[in-house]
Amino acid sequence: MTAPIHTRVGTIVDGDNRFFGRSVFAHWSHQVTAASDPLLLALGLPAITDQGRDVLRLLVLGSISPDARVWPLKLTRLLASHGDPLVGYFGAQLVSAGKIMGPGALVGAAQALAWIAGEVGDDADDAAIARAVQLWRERAHNRIGGFGVPFRDVDERRAGVLRLVGDGPLSRGRYWQLHLRVVAALHPLPPNIGITLAALMLDLGIAPEHAGIALAVCMSGNFLAHAVEAAAIDGARAHDLPRAAVRYTGAAPRDTQTRTAIVPPPALRRQPHAGDDPPRGDSYQSNARTP
């Protein structure tokens, strides 16, 4: 007998499905009003709340970056171009397990904010925050997630989320306020969307180590859209580069033909079959003695 699976997530019982201890159709059907509501529970939050819905909305909006030139999305299209969108959708998202970009980088941003908050407390001045930021960078090999903007001066996604939060209720969150001060302490290093989304997640109660998978779920629409489209229209054109688009700039071709015949060692030489037995494929001389 295998050991039982201990889980809080749910089970199937006669006539019902239960999710986090409550009936799907007797209880959650009255609580779930948006398709994203169960995600709040799946990420470890105790209840579905309006704040949680608002944060998820901002996470989705802030992670919409659907440019097919971004290499994970390019991989989505390549995999899906053979006709199955599921292959592109799931296969390309496996690259999100890294720590440099996307969900992996968001974990680093959330961990940095959580650590800095623990160091400075609630009433720190700007100098204390600057010292804590420097200490974190020393601990993390001079890295802090959520900073750096390639190819442009400002991350337009962060600017959009800042505008949407404005001076509303989310702007009064502890981590939201802290992330603004961390950004100021690291000026002129440009912040990206990661540090801002990390602050929203922490204020909601999502654990730092779950920030990456939370982002992966919220940005999945980018992969879905490209997988569906590429499976329908890309086809063979995604499989080969046109010769006109390829120019070789490496070393000159070299002659790979040998000047002398290759003589295999005795143990690898083919041996003729004795008698009238038909050949059974290649046979090789063995070092074993036969009687």
Beta strands, then each sheet from edge to edge (+ up, - down):
strand 1: 10-13
strand 2: 16-19
strand 3: 22-23
sheet 1: 1+ 2- 3+
end
